[in-house]
Amino acid sequence: MDLIEGMLARRTTNGPFRPDPVSREHQHLLMRVAQAAPSHFNSQPWRFVLIENPGTIRQVAQIAGQSMTELIEGGAFFERYRRYFRFTEAEMNERRDGIHIDHLPGPLKPFTRQVFSDAGLKLMRQLGVPRKLGEDNRRLVAGSPLLLAVLLDRAEYRPGELSGFYSVFGMGAALENIWNAVGALGMGIQFVSTPMEIPRHWQAIQDLLRVPADLELMAVYRLGYLPPDQARPTIDWSSRHRKRLEQFVFRDTCATPEREAAPEGL
């Protein structure tokens, strides 16, 4: 039951970590739980880079911050992900997916629903929000004591073939093991996604990590120990809602949604 409760309590850390280094024991434990994940024919296609070097972390942070600023400034981020934004609790309760934008800078609060429109983007530029968000992102990454780069072996990872799917499936299982384990260690984890959105920035990280030709860089995460109080970023959201069973589970065929069991005693 402890394992199941831990999985149900899994969270993504949007705020800062403590500056304490992540112990080598905990780093290796996370690698062992990743290694325990299933993979096709036990191929274990995943590779990891544990990054503690402050200079490397600063450079990744700089790239992440620049990426965030460019994505917000140009509007690409909102165009790409607009369909996931929810602006009221009622909307979140109905859809039960996406993210509820519930934390905004004061000047933007009256324009909550319009904040990601063309007019809202213009206002955000005038208020310097893209630069502020980029700096927030840079500081979050720079203040992380550990980065984790995730790679796949190109001998297994062949997009367009079944082996490509099997590799991504196995990598996802390995990462989910890590994600579920960090909570038991008093740690948090967050996907450093923005550099992936801009090819030249993603290439800069690959160059920085000296990724060889036989490996494919798939993702970068930041990890660390959680402080007692979490400060929220300038623009933040909640995403704890999950779909009801009838919204994503079927019984026997896709024509019959699964129903929630009635509470005992009713």
N, C-alpha and C positions, 0 to 999 in steps of 0.2 A: 504493500500500500504506500510506503514512503516513496517508491519509485514513481508510482502513478500520480500521487499528489504532486511530486516535483515536476512531472511532465505537464500537468494541468496548470501549474503556477509559472511556467516558463515565460520569461519576458525578454524584450530587447531593451538595452540600456541606451537612452538618448542623451543622458547627462554625463558629467565628468566622472572619472575614476579617481581613487586615491593614488598618490604618486608612488606608493610602495612597489618595489619590483615584484613580479609574479615569481614565486619560488620555482626553482628548477624541478622540484618534486611535483608541483602542481602542473607545470608545463608538460612533463613527461606523462603524468596521469591522463591529461587531456589527449595526448597522442595515443595512449593505449586504448582509451575508450573509442577514439576514432578508428583505430585498427581493428576493434572488435566488430565493426559494422559488417553487414553482408556485402559481398560483391560477386559478380558473375564468374563462376568457375574459380572463386577465390583469387581473382586477378589482382585485387588490391591496387587499383589504378591511381589512387590518390598519392600526392606528394605534398609536403608542408614545409614552409620556411618560418621558423620562429625568429622574430625580429625584435631585438632589444637595443641595438645600437642607437643611441640618441640622435646621432647625425642622420641616420637613415630614416628614423621616425620623423624627424623634422622635415626632411625632404618630401616624404610621402604626405605629411600634413600640408605642406605648401601646395603640392599638386591637388590635394583634395579640396583645399580652400579655393584655389583658382578655378577648379572645375565647378564648384557650387556657384561661385559668383557668375561665371559665364552662362551656366544653365539658367539661372534666375534672370539675369540681365537680358538674355536673348529670348526668354519665354519658352524655350524648348522643354524645360522641366514640366511646366504646367500643361502644355499641349500634350505631352506624352502621358501624363498621369492624372489629368483632370478627372477622369471617370471614377477615380478612387476616393475623391474628396467628399466628405460629408460635413455639413455645417451646423446641424442641430442634433440634439440627442434623439429627437423623435425620428429623424431621418436615419440615424444610426440604428435605432431599435427596429425600424422596419426592414432595412436592408441587411443589417448585421454583418457587413463586410466593409472593407475600405478603412479610412482613417477619419476620425472626428477632429477637425481643426478647432481646438478649444483654447488655444493660447496664442495670442497675437500682440504685436506692439500696440500701445494705446491709440496712436493716430489711425491705425487700420481697423480697429474694432467696429466702428460704425459701418464699415464697408465689408463686413465679413463675407457675405455671399458674393460680392463683386470683386473680392480681393484678387482672384485669379482670372479675371476678365482682362481684356485689353486695357480698359480704363484703369482697372486696379493695378495692372503691371506698370502702367505709366506713373501712377501715384507711388508705387513702391520704388521705382527708379528715382523719383524726385526726393524721396525720403532716405535714399541710400540703403534700402533694405538688402539688395543683392550683395553689396560689399559687407554689410553687417552679418548676413547669413554665411557668407564665405569665410569671414574671420571667425565666427562661431565654430564653423566646421573645422577650420585649421586648428584652433585651440583645442577642440575635443580630441582630435587625432594626435596632436603634438603632446598633449598631456596624458596620453595612454602609455603605460609602461611596457606593453607588449602588443605587437602586431602579428597577425597570422596570415601568411599568404597560402592560398590553396591552389594546387596545380594538378593537372592530369597528365598521365603518360600518353603521348601521341600514338604509341604502338597500340594502345587500347582505345583511346579517344579518337574515333574517326567519324566526324559528323556526317549524317546522311546514311550511315550504316547502323545495324543493330548494336554493334559494339560501342558506338557513340552514345546511344541511349543507355546501355548497360553501365557505361562509365559514369555518366551523369547521375544515374540512379544510385550507384554505389557511393559516389561523392556526397550526394544529398543525405544518405543514411549516416555516413561518417560525420558530417557536419551537424546533423541533428543530435547525434550522440554527444558531441562537444557542447552543443547549445544546452542540452539537458543537464550535463555534468557541471557546468560553471556555477549554477545556482547552489549546488551542494558544497561548493568551495568558497562561497561568499563572494563570487565574482560576477561580472557582467560581460556582455558581448554585443557588438554592433557591427553591421555590415558597412564597410567604407565603400559606398556604391558610386559616388559621383565621378571618380576618374574613369570608370568604365563607360560613362556616357559620351566621352570625348576621346576619339581614337588616339590623338597625339599624346594626351595625358596618360592614357593606359599604356602606351608604348614607353613613355618615360619611366613608369614604374617597373615595367619589364626590364628595361635597361639598367635601372638602379639595382634590381635584384639579380641581375646577370642570369636571366632565365635562358637555359640552353634550348637549342632547336628541337630537341626531342620532348620538351615539356610545354604545356599550354597553361598560362596563368589564367585562372578562372575567377578568383575572388580574393579580396583582402578584408580582414576583420580586425577590429581593435578590441583588446581585452584588458581587464584589470580588476582589482578588488573594489567593491562598492563602498562609498562613504555612507555614513548614517543618514545624511539628508541629501536628496538629489535636487540640484538646481535645474530648472527647465530652460531649454534653449529659447531664443527670441521668438521663433515660430515653432510651435510644438503641437502634438496631437495625441489622442488616445486611440488605442486599437485593441481593446480587450474583448470587444463583442465577437461572438462566433455564431455562425448560422445555426438555426434550429434544425433538428434532424430531418424534418420534411423538406428542407431547402437543399439538402445535399446527399441524402441517403434514400435508396429505393429498396423495395422488397420484391424479390423474385425477378421482376422486369423493371425497365425504366418507366413503365406506365403507372407504377404504384408507389407514391411517396411513403416513406416510413413515418410512423406517427410516434410521438413521445409517449412513453408509458404513463398511465395515470398514477398519481401519487398513491401510495399505500393507504388503505382505509377509505378510499373514495369509490 
